[in-house]
Amino acid sequence: MPRLHEKLEKLYERSPVIPYNKESKFIIMSDCHRGQGNLADNFLPNQNIFYGALEYYYTQGFTYIELGDGDELWENRSINVILRTHSRVFRLLNNFYRENRLYMMYGNHDIVKHRRSLLKPECRNYYCDTVKKEDTFLNKIPFPEGLILQNEENNSRLFLIHGHQGSILNDELWPLGRFLVRYVWRPLELVGFKAPTGAGRNMKLVDKIEKELCSYARSHNKILIAGHTHRPVFPHPGDCPYFNDGSCVHPQCITGIEIENNAITLVKWLISATPERLLFIERQILDGPEPIDSYEKQITCTKNMK
């Protein structure tokens, strides 16, 4: 068994299970890379788009799931400045938390979140000058490495991970990766160099990661949803059951995966204009919806053939 497969199988066995049914609604996003509001903050250009999308999902009764790399803790030492910079976003996320509609995982860029002893003193209350009440949820919510969504009717499962697992620099040697980002790349960003996200990412590396994750999904008959690569992936029934929600740091847009009415959809949020030249935040469907059962039937057929 390949090393990545073995690692993901062990993660699958210890991942928390979230039951869901036809009435459940989830929005899955990742790779926000929320920063400190400077030139190195890759989330900053899309913060209003993200907030508008998040507000929509809150009012529509969705549960928000973040697949890791929500906060940029490789470039930044402390999360406190991030909390203050994006306090409006965190207050809205706190509303999800209060209603038990919030799940957050860690990725490689915020892997320190799994160390509760580190998070507790760091996550002081965020605030806004116009809001007296202070609150926080980051030192209360668990940050698992994986999650499983399990259908209450047929027990079918969706396996959620960040997608960095198995990468030497992003997983086993993540302290070295953090050192290089914090002390080599971040200073370059601060003087104007563009971050290697979106179109600037190494596509050969992305292809390699996707091939490995797809191999795992096929070999172990699992519907896999990941982030990490920043490249959205939406397979159709019959294809490899590997999905990717993209990221929140695309140029001028964010992407995510919705689950509603037992169907899965890939969506994009961006700023559009009306004929009267009024700007608004628009939701667009990139692919789907596809019934999750159609992927589960494919997996069942594969198991029976074996």
N, C-alpha and C positions, 0 to 999 in steps of 0.2 A: 504494500500500500504506500503511495507517495506520502512524503512527510506532511504536505499541506492537508491531504485527505485525513490523515491520522489526527492532526491537530484540530481540524474542524469537527471531526466525529466526537472527540473528547469535549469540545466546546458545546456541541449539540446536546450531549448528555447532561451537562450542568446548567444549561440556559433556562431561565424562568419561562413558564408557559402562561400566555395570556389567552383566555377563552374568548371567542367571539361568535356572533351569529349573524343572521341576515340583517338585523337592525343595526349592527355595529358599523361605525364609520371611522376610518383611519386616514390620516395624511402622514406619509413617510418622507422625511427629508434628511439631508445630511450635509456635511462639509460646508457649514456656514462660515467657519474660520473668523468668528467675531473677534475683533481686535480692539486697539486702544484709540481709534479715531485719527490715527496719523496716516502717512503715506503707505505704511506697511499693512494697514487694515484693509484686507481684500473684501470684507463684508460691507464696508462703508458705502460703496456706490449703489448697492442693491438693498440697503437697509429699509427704505420706504416701501419697496416692492414686497420685501419679506413681511414687513409689518402689516401691509394691506392684505396679503394672502393669509397671514396668521389670524387677523381679525375676522376674515371671512370664515375660516375653519372653526373659529371659536363660536361664532354666532350660529353656524350651521350644525353644531353638535358633534364635530369630529374630535377624535383623540389624536394628539400630536405625538409622533414617534420620531426621535432624532437618532440617526444611526452613527453618531460619532463625529469627531472633529467639529463640534459645535462652537467651541472656543479655541482660539489660537494660543495654545500654551507651550508651543515650542519656541516661538519668537518672543513671547512675553513671559516674564517670570511670575507675575501675580495676576490673579483673576479680578482683583478689586477694581482696577482701572477699567477693565472690560465691563464690569457690572455697572459702573457709573456712566460710562460712555453710551452704553446701549440699555439704559435703565427702562426706557419705554417698552422695549422688547421683553425684558425680563419680567416686568410687571404683568404683561399679557400672558407670558408663559406661567407665571404664578397663578393666574386665574384658572388655567388648565389644571395645574397641580391641585388646587383647592377642590376641584370637581372630579379628582381621580381620572383625569384625561391626559396625563403626561407621562411619557416614558422616554428616558434618555440613556444612550449607551456611550461608551467611550471609543475613540479611534486612536490612531497613532499620535495625532497632534494634541490630543487632550487625555493621553493615557494616564496621566497623573491623577485623574479623577477616581481611579479605582482604589487609590490610597486614601481611605477615609480620614486617617490621622492628619493628612496634608490638607484636605479640603476644609476640615472643620475650622481651623483658625483663619484660613484664607478667605472663606466666604462670609465676609461681613455684609451687613445690610446694604443694598443698593438704594439710591435715593434720587429724587429730582427736586430742584429748588422750589417748584410749584406744588409739590406733594409732600405733606408733612409725614404721612405714614410710611414707615420703612418695613420691609419684609424681605425674606429670601427663602428659597426652597433648595438651593444647591447643596446645602449641608444636611438635608433631610432625605432627599430622593436617592435611591440606589443607582449606581451606574454599572450595569452588567456589560460583559463583552459580547453577549448574544441574547437574542430573544426568540421565542417561538409563538406564533399566532396559531391557535388550534380551534378549528371549527367544532362547535358544540354538537352539531347534527351528525356529521360523518367522521369526525376526528382527523380530518385532513390538516396538514400542517404547512406553515410558511416559516422558513428559517431565515432570521434576520441577523446580519453581521455588518461590520464596517467594511471589511475586505482587505485589510492590511496584513492579515494573518499569513504567516509563512515567509514574508519578506524579511530578509536579514536586517536591512537598515531601518525598516519601519516597525519591526516586531522584536526580534531577539536583541538587536543592537540599537534599540531606539534611543538610548542616551547619547550615542554618537550622532545619530541623525538629528537629534534636537540641538546638539552642540553646533553642528554645521549650519543648521538653519538660523540659529540665534546669533552666532558670532561671525558668520560669513555672508549668508544671504540677506538677513534683515538689514544690516548696514547699507547694502546695495539698494534695497527697496527704499530706504529713507532718503536716498539722494536721487531717486527718480527712476530706477530700473523697474521694469514691469515684472510682476510675479509670474512664475511659470505655471499658471493655472489656465483653465479653459483651452484655447487654441494653442497655447504655448507649451502644453505638456508633451512629454515624450510619448508619441503615439505607439512606438514599438513596445515600450514598457507597458502601456495600457493594454495593448493587444495580448501581451504575455499574461498579464494578470487576469484578463477576462477569459482567456483560454484555460487557465488553471482552475478558475472558479466554475466555469462551465463544465469542465471535466469532472469536478467533484459533484456538481448537481446531477449530472448524467449517471455517474458511477454509483451514487448512493441514493438515487431516486428521490431527490428532494427539490422542492421549489425554493430557490434561493434568492433573497433580495439583499443587495449590498450597496455601498457607496464607494468612497475612496478614490476611484479613478476619475470622477467628475464627468464621466461620459454616460449619458442616459442610454439604457438598453431596455427594450420591450419586446420579448419574444412572442411569437404567435403559437397557438397550440400545434404541437408537432416539432417545434424547435426545442433547443436546449432550454430547460426551465430556469434560466438565470436572468434576473432583473437587476437594473441599476437605476437608482433615483436621480443620478446626476449630481448637481450641487447647487449651492446658493451664491456662487461666485462666478457664474458665467457672465460674459460681457452683456450687460443690460437686461438680464433675465435670471430667473431661478426656476428650477424644475423639481418635481416631486412625484410620488406615486400615491394615488388615492385607492382606497378599498371601500366600496359601498355596494350594498345589495348583493354581496357575495361576488362582486366583479372587481377587476383591477384595471386602473387607468393611469397612463402617463400624462402629466399635465405640465404646462409652462405658464409662468406669470411674468408679465412685462408691462411697461408703460406704453400705452397707446393714446391716440388722439381722436376726438370726435370730428365730424365735418366742420364743427364750429371752432376747431382748434383748442378744445378743452382736453387737458390730459387726464387720464384715468388709469387705474391699475386693472389689467385685463387677465382673465384666466382663459387659456387656450388648451384644448385637448390635442396632444401630440399623437397618441395612439390608444386604442381601446375605446370603450371598455370591453374586456373579455371575461367571461365567466371563469372563476377560479376552478370550478369543477372540470372544465375542459382540460386543464393542465393536470389535475389530479387523476382523471381517467387515463391520460397518457402514461402517467407514472404507474398506475395500477396494471395497465396492459404490459408495460415493460417488466414489472415484477413477475407477472404470470408467465411471460415468455421465458424468464430465467428458471 
